[in-house]
Structure formats: C-alpha cells, structure tokens
Amino acid sequence: MRPKVLLFLLALAAAVCPSQRRLVLIDQDGSGPGGSNQMAMLALLQAPQVEVLGITMVTGNAWRDEETLHTLRMLELTGHGAVPVARGAVFPLVRTQEETRLGSALNGNVAWLGAWGQGQTKLVETPGGVTPMTPQKLEAHGPYEIPPMPEGRPSLKAIEEDAAHFLIRQVRAHPHEVTLYAAGPLTNVALAIAIDPEFAALTRGIVLMGGSLNPQTEDPEFADSPRHEFNFWLDPEAAHITLRADWPRIDVTTVDVSIKAPFTEKMLGEIARSPQPAARYIAAWSQDRYYLWDELAACAWLDPKLITREKLVYMDVDLSRGPTYGETLTWSEKFKPKTGVRLVHAQLDLDLERFQKMFVELMTGESAGGK
C-alpha cells in the first residue's frame, strides 16, 4: 500500500473512531455539600474523554451514609445522575474512635479527626426527635441517622452492591483499562484486595491523595507533624495493604504538593459566573478557602504535566500503634526493607497556574470537548 494511501486511511480511522475514553473508578469520602471531596469528583465527572464507572463511599471526613447522600445530591444537581454510587466501609479495619480518643491523652491531639471530630456527643435526627449519640454508641453502631442537608435530600439511591465487590466487578469487566482514583481512607480498596488478590494487577494503576514527606509550611498541622496525613492515618492498615498491592503504577498526591494548591476567591468568582450546573453547585456550596487536596490528585491524572516535580520512593505506613501510628514511611532503593514495599511516584510540586486554569475550565464546561 502506498504511504499516502496509508496515511489517509489512518486519518480517516481517527476521525471516525474518536480517541478511547479513559475509564476511572472513584473511591471517596464525600463530605458535603460542596468542598474538596465533591469538587474532586466533579473534576473527573466533567472531564472530556473520561468515563466514571462508579463512585464508592468510605467514612473519612464524614460518616459514610451522610457522605453518600451528599454525593447522590451532587450528582443530581450537576446532571451526573446516571453514575452508580456504592456504599463501603463505615469503620477502619483496626483503628477505633475510642482508642484514638484515649491515645490522644498520651500522645497529644490530632488536628483533624474527620468523622470522629464531632465532639463527645453527636445530636442526630430520629423519628422521636433529636437523640444524643455518645462515642460508645457511635463506635458500636455509627450515626445512621443523617443530619439536615442544606442542599436538600436526593431522590437518587445508592446501589445495593457493596463497594468492595462493585470495585472488583468493574475492574474485571474492563481488565487493564481502569484507573482507581482513591482520595479518602483506603478501607474499601484494602477490602477489595483481600477479596480478590488479582484486583490491583488488573487495573491500569491507582491514584492516591495521601501521605506526607516533608511539607514546607508554617501551617502547624503539618509543620509540627510532617509525616502525618489524614487519609493514611485514619486507616493505617488499609493504607499498608494498598501500598503493597501489585498495582501497575502508584501515583501519590502528597501533603507536600497539596498545600501549594489553594482554592482562591478569584477561582470561585470565575466559576460563579458560569451557568453550568457544576459551576452553580460550587458557587452555592463550596465556600471554604483551603487546599485543593483531592482536586489536584484528580487533575494530575487528567493532565500529568501539572506535576513539575516528583520523587520515586518506596512508601508504607507506620503500624507500630504508638505516637507515630499511621504516619508515612519512605525509603530510597538503598535503604528499603526486604518486605515487599512498592515504588510510588510521590508528587512534590506543580504548575499552579496551569492547574487553577484547568480546574476552573472543567467546572465551567470550557475545557476542550467538555461535557
């Protein structure tokens, strides 16, 4: 066949068959309304040429059932209601709320406790009125009664299948095609690995928001505890299992890079001018000016050029059950232990302007080929 004819046929095939969609599963602690968890999911939902196969929920920044309803309502308000949502783990594999509370008396307080930081008692709505939930009751049963939702209750429902089996089923339906984006505690992921030893190897890789190496900041939460990061800390055993699984690739958005990516008033103003449903949702409910933790992890998967510096390190989590329980461990090739630790791409710096522009465009539907 002549070269010109071959080139013509290749160009024709490209025009008839657009580039293959990238498949992703989202595992998230979807506190809400608005905020980093919901905006990160929206970044993937809004991205052109990306298909979100489903969302699995895990207790983290808030309790699982509350997160599930906030996520369903976000999907409803932003036009993504066809995406299935599966409920996952309510509690970590080993760490308990009461043990953590008692440990703080010996080891000092932790700045962010997520779902566990709601005070010594929690008032929840029940058919009989408002009922106090002590830490012991929360530990035993979880807060299955949901506080009022300012954005309104969803009409959508979560699917009946649990998160771990849903993740396995989707990966096995699309072997070596799916990236797992995990931006909360890793309990669901660890359970999937335990159920199906081939689960990790059958993906394209995993993207994590987690871990901390040596963040350069005056923020006391990280300046005083440079190896502490909430997602790894809440379920250290799950993070340990996940980091040692046979993923084709592991990308980790660390605290080090996340604290360089703020959500600014200027960004919110640009988003708020858009009539797009995702933008309207953010304008209404994402009022905190904080770090774009999970959004950066999502966008860096969409566009790896956002990351300008990374470090290849062997990574694990401290399981010693002492003052450093749940903190990030890393080694170089020379000093790594002989116990199956895996090499990860730990992100350390970013092109901030490129990232902020990309995020705004995704939320306003202005990205090329946007939904």
N, C-alpha and C positions, 0 to 999 in steps of 0.2 A: 504494500500500500504506500502511495506517495506521502511524504511528510506533510504536505499542505492539507491533503485529504484527512490524514490522521488528526491533525490539529483542529480542523473544522469539526470533526466528529466529537472530539473531546470537549470542545467549547459548547457544542450542541447538547451533549450529555449534562454538562454543568448547568446549562440554562434550564433544561427540562427537569433535572433532579437537583434541587437545592441542597446545600450542604447539610449533612446529617445533624439532627438535633442532638444536643448533649443531654444525657439523662442524669438526674440527680435525685437523691432521697434526702429529705431534711429531717434531722433529729434535733429537737429544740426544746428549751424550757421557755415556753411562750407567754411570759408575763405580759400584762397589758392593762388597759388599752394603750396602743402606741408603744413607744420606747424601742430600745435597741433590738430586742428579740423579734418583735413584729416587723420592724423595718428591714431587718436582715432577711427574713423570709420573703418580704416583698421584693427585695433586690433580685432574688432568684426567680420569683414568680413573674416579675416584669421583664426579665431579660429575654431578648430575642434569641431564637435558636436554642432555647433551653426548655426541656420538659421536666417539670417537677412531678415525679411519680407518686409522691405522697409525703405526708408530714407525720412524724411520730413525736409524742409529747412525753416529757420526763420532768419530775419535780426538780426544781432548781431555784431560780429567782422567786418563784411562787409555787404553790401546790399544783400537782398535775391536773386535777379536774377543773380548777379555776383557769389555768393556762389553756386547757382545751377549749373552753367556752370563749375565751378572748380570741383565740386563733380562729375558731369557726366564725365568729362575728367579723373578724378582719377579712376573711375570705369572702364572706357575704357582701360586705360593704365595698370591696375593691374589685368585684367581678371575677373572683377565682374560686367560686363555689364548687366546681367540679373536682377539685383536688381532694382526695381522701385524707382523713385525719384519723390516726390510731392512737389510743391511749396506751402509755407504757408504765414504767415503774413509778410507784408513789414514794418509795423509800430507797436509800442507798443499799448496797449489798451488805455492808458491815457497820459503817458508822451510824450512830444513833444520835438523836437530838438530845436526849438526857445525858448521855456520856459526854457529848460535846459541851453541854452546859456545865457539867461538873468539872471537866478538864480545864475550862477557862479560869477557874479559881486557882489552879496550879500554874498554868502556862500563859495566862493573860488572855484578854478578849480578842476576838477576831472582828475586823471592821465590818465585813458584810456577811450575814448569815442566810441571806435569801429567804426561802420559805420558813426557816427556823427563826428568823429575826422579828417575829410579830409579837414579841412581848411574852410575859409569863402566862398570860391568858389570851384567848382569842374569842371575840364575840362573833357568833355565826348565826345566820337566819335559819330557823326551823319552823315547821308548821305551828308550833306552840309559842313562837315568839323568838326572842334573842337568848341564846344559850351560851354560857361561858365554857370554853374548852381549855382545860389545863394542859401543861406539857405532857403529862402522863396519858391523857386521853388522845392528844394529837399523835403521840408515839404509837399508841395501840390501834387507832382507827383512822387517823388522817382527817382533815377538815372537809368532809364530803359535802357539807352544806356551803354553798357559794355565796360570798358577799355580793351586795348590789353591783351591777355592771353599768357604769355611766353611759357606755355606748349602746346599751340595750342588749337583751338576750338574743342569741342566734336562733334561727329556725332550722339551720343545718344540724345534723347529728354526726357524731363520730361513728366510725365503722365498728363492728363487733370484734373483729380480729385484734389481738394484742400486738403491741409494737414490735416485739422481737420476731414473731412469726411473719408479720407483714414485711419487715425488712428482708428477711430470708427469702420469702416468696418472690418479692420484686427482683432481688439480685439474681435468683435462679432463673427467673423468666427472661432476664437480659444479661447473661453471663459475660463478664469482662467489658460491660458497657456502662455501668452505673458508678458514679462517684457518690460517696456518702459524705454529706456535709453535717457535721456534728458540732453544735455550738452551745451545748449545755453539759451538765454532768453526764457521764458516759455509761450509765447503768443499762439503758436499752441496748446499746451496742455490745457491751460485755455479755449480756444475756444471749444475744443473737450468736455471738462467737461460741459461747458454751453449748448452745443447742446444735449448731452446725459448724463443725471445725473447718469446713471449706468456705465459709461465708466471706471472710476477709479476702482470700485469694481470688474469689470470683468477681470482685469489684475492679474498678479502674484505680481505686485508691480512696483515701479518706482525707478530708479537710477538717481540721480541728481548730476551734478557738479555745486555747488553754495553755497553761504553762507559763513560767516566768523565769528569765535567766538573770538579767541584771539591769532592770529599767532605770534610766537616768531621769529622776524626777524628785521634786520636793513633796509630792503627794505622800503623806505619812503612811497610807495603807500599803504602799509598795516600797518607799524609801526605807522603812524600818523592817520590812519583811520581803526582801527582793525575790525570794523563791516561792512566795505564796501566790496562788491564783485560785479563784473560787471554784471553777468547774472541776479541776483536778482535786481540790481539797474536799468538796462535799462527798465525793465517792472515790477515794483513792484506789480501792481495789479494782473498781471498774476501769479507771484510767490505766492502771497497771496491766490489766488484761488486754485492753485495747491497744496500748502502745507496743505490746509484744506480739500482736497477731500478724499474720502473713499478708499484709497489705502490699500491693504493687508499689505504692508510694504513700508517704505520710507528709502532709503539709500542716504546719502548726503556726497559727497566728498568735503570737505571744503577747503578754502584757507589754513587753519592751516596745513593740511597734504600735499596739492599740492606743497607748496613751499619747501617741503623736497624731492621732486622727480624731479631732473634736467635731461634735455636731454644733455648728455655729448658727447665730441669728441670721446671718446672711444666707446660709443654705436654706433655712426654714422659710425665709422670705421669698426666695426664688421658687421653692416648692409650692408655697401657699398661693402663688399667682396662677397656678395651673388648674384647669377644670377637671383634670383626670381623677378618677375615683381614688387611686392610690395616693395622689397628692392631697386630695381633700381629707382622706383619713389621717394622714400625717399632720396636716395643718390643724386638725381638730384635736388630736390625741397625743402627739409626740412633742411635748413641751419642755422636756428636760434637756439641758445643755451639758452633755457628758461625752465620754469617749464612745466612738463608733466601733465597739469591740467586734460584734458579730457581723456587722455590715462589711467591715474590711475583710474578714475571712471569706465572705460570700463573693465580694467584688474581686478579690485577688484570685479566686478560682476562675471567675469570668475573664479576667484580664491579668495574667501573671506579670505583665510589665509594670503593674502598680508597685510591686515589691522591688526595691532598689538594692537591698542588702539582706542576705540570709546567711545562716550558719548551719552547716551539716554537723549534727551532733547525735550521739546516742542518748535517748531520753527515757526516763522512767519516773516513778513517783515513790516517795518515801512511805513505807508501810510500817514504820517502827512503833507506831501507836504512842509516841512521846510528843514533845513540844513541836517537832518538825513533821508530824504525821500529815501526809497529803501535799508536802512541798515538792517542787520539781527537782529531779536529779538529772544531771547530764555528764557525759564523758566524751573525751576525744577517742580516736581509734587506739591510741597507745595505752590509755588507762581504763578502757571499758571492761566491765566484768564479763566472765565467760558463762553468762546465764541467759542468753537469748535476747539481749537488748537490741533494739532496732534503730537504724539510722533515720532521722527525720530532717525535713527542711524547716528549720526554725526561722521565721521571718523577724527581721530586726529593724528595717527602715522602709520608707515608702515615698512615692511621688505624691505628696499630699494634694497638690493642685489637680493632678490627673484623677485621683480618687474622688475628691469632692465634686468635681465636674461630672464624673461618671455617675455617681450616686444620684445627684440632682436630676440628670437626664433620665435615669431609669425610673425615678419616681414620677416624673412629669410626662413620660412617654415620648421623650425626644430622642432617645437613642436610636441608632440606625435600625430600621426594621422593627421598632418597638411594638409592643402589643397594645 
